[in-house]
Amino acid sequence: MHQLLNLTELAEVLKRSADTIKKDLRRSPQSVPPRVLIPGTRALRWRVADVEEWIANLVTTEVKEMTGVADE
């Protein structure tokens, strides 16, 4: 089973406030990791694996931009 983070836990991981994350979800959904939609609830949850992958992709993209390496 996948471990899920709630909004407070995600905020701690990203070093951002929960309010900022909520605003980003409305304004710019790509600026936060993909969330899990649990049927029958409005609770915000994120899979740890998705958050880790999202962060890794940010680092990879930033390095490519800094070094001028093109996507293959």
C-alpha positions in Angstrom: 0.0 0.0 0.0 1.2 3.5 -0.7 1.8 6.0 2.1 -0.2 9.2 1.8 0.6 12.7 3.0 -1.9 15.2 4.2 -1.7 18.9 3.4 0.3 19.7 6.6 2.8 16.9 5.9 3.2 18.0 2.3 3.8 21.6 3.4 6.6 20.4 5.7 8.2 18.4 2.9 8.0 21.3 0.5 8.9 23.9 3.1 5.8 26.0 2.1 2.7 26.9 4.0 -0.4 24.9 3.6 -2.3 28.1 2.5 0.3 28.6 -0.3 -0.2 25.0 -1.5 -4.0 25.5 -1.6 -3.6 28.7 -3.6 -1.2 27.0 -6.0 -3.7 24.1 -6.5 -6.2 26.7 -7.8 -3.9 29.0 -9.7 -1.2 26.7 -11.0 -1.8 23.0 -10.4 1.5 22.0 -12.0 3.4 23.9 -9.3 2.5 21.2 -6.8 2.8 17.4 -6.9 -0.1 15.5 -8.3 -2.7 14.7 -5.7 -4.8 11.7 -5.0 -8.6 12.1 -5.3 -10.3 9.8 -2.8 -13.9 9.2 -3.8 -16.4 10.5 -1.3 -14.1 12.9 0.5 -12.7 16.4 -0.1 -9.5 15.6 1.8 -6.3 16.5 0.1 -3.8 13.6 -0.1 -0.5 13.0 -1.9 1.3 9.7 -2.4 4.9 9.9 -1.1 6.2 8.2 -4.3 4.5 10.9 -6.4 5.9 13.7 -4.4 9.4 12.2 -4.6 9.2 11.7 -8.3 7.8 15.3 -8.8 10.8 16.7 -6.8 13.3 14.6 -8.8 11.8 15.8 -12.0 12.2 19.4 -10.9 15.8 18.9 -10.1 16.4 17.1 -13.4 14.7 19.9 -15.3 16.6 22.6 -13.5 19.9 20.9 -14.1 19.1 20.5 -17.8 18.2 24.2 -18.1 21.3 25.3 -16.3 23.7 23.2 -18.4 21.9 23.7 -21.7 21.4 19.9 -22.1 18.4 19.2 -24.5 15.8 16.6 -23.9 16.4 13.4 -25.8 
